[in-house]
Amino acid sequence: MKKQYTWAEDLIDWFLVNQREMPWRTDPQPYKVWISEIMLQQTQVVTVIPYFDRFIDRFPDVQTLAEADQSDVLKYWEGLGYYSRARNLHKAAQSVLEFFNGVLPADYDRLQTIQGIGPYIAAAIGSIAFGIKVPVVDGNVFRVVTRYYGIFEDISKPKTRDIIFKELEPVIKKCNASHFNQGLMELGALVCSPTSPDCKLCPLNKSCFAYMNNKISELPVKAKKKAVPQMNVAIAIVEKDGKILIAKRRQNQMLGGLWEFPGGKQEAGESLEETVVRELREETGMTVEIIKRLTDVRHVFSHFKLTITPFICSHVKGIAKAITSDDVKWIKISDFDKYPFPTVNKKIIKEYLKKI
């Protein structure tokens, strides 16, 4: 008699055949799964893999990461964005070393006591590395499950995560937790996409509510995002005796711990030229003179958009002080690569080097 597969078994069968090769998947050690999940937050797999390989080569275990200098950790994270992830990861490694002897606990609740590890990452580490039967609920899973079950709750609300978690909890207890969770995430990434999902290739199409009822475009339900504010910023590449001034952002700031060129937001009724001179005085106590304006650089963050105007400036008077930053330094142009900079500053450095 032919076996009657559950939808979870159909999903797992599909996953075992169609899964992509990933370094943390072929070698699912707890530490590697942890690093990968932190990196994968709001970042695609194809982007993460080279960063992951480089990071693991430099920090192969919890102890190495915990004992590293934060600046070194940020340098190896450089380009991935959302730098608070790297700072929190570094602090978390130190706490794992102190409280768990450098070994991630094989326990869903205890994993969540570690900084930066919430229910989703704890479930991912727990299921993939330890086989703990707890469902993951991320963006891909939201999409697959709301369509499959016909859940019309707003996925931006916490209660919807609880609804989905409760739907999946009894299912995962009957199958391989690692394959089930990874299968859901992989199905959402490869087949059940936000727009134009390839439903004919989906292993769940015969029992999917959205597919059977022509509701695919209506699910998942998500409240519309608010308009993203636009800000104008002027920054200074200050030259003095063959060196350039850089400032280290404070730990409690966005992009904390990274180095940047000093500058700030344009105020109402102020020209960008006036902005950069004022900001340098307020941030470093120095007076500068503008030499040349460079091409604007635009950058989109999760909650706002920036248009940054860089100015090459010369030092006029004053000793550089860390008034609004953790530190300031005069560095050689050849030393740019030694310091971790935000992506937008890397773009500015590239533009600057073309002009000199």
Secondary structure, 3 states (H helix, E strand, C coil): CCCCCCHHHHHHHHHHHHCCCCHHHHCCCHHHHHHHHHHHCCCCHHHHHHHHHHHHHHCCCHHHHHHCCHHHHHHHHCCCCCCHHHHHHHHHHHHHHHHCCCCCCCCHHHHCCCCCCCHHHHHHHHHHHHCCCCCCCCHHHHHHHHHHHCCCCECCCHHHHHHHHHHHHHHHCCCCHHHHHHHHHHHHHHCCCCCCCCHHHCCCCCCCHHHHCCCHHHCCECCCCCCCCEEEEEEEEEEECCEEEEEECCCCCCCCCCEECCEEECCCCCCHHHHHHHHHHHHHCCEEEEEEECCCEEEECCCCEEEEEEEEEEEEECCCCCCCCCEEEEEEHHHHHHCCCCHHHHHHHHHHHHHC
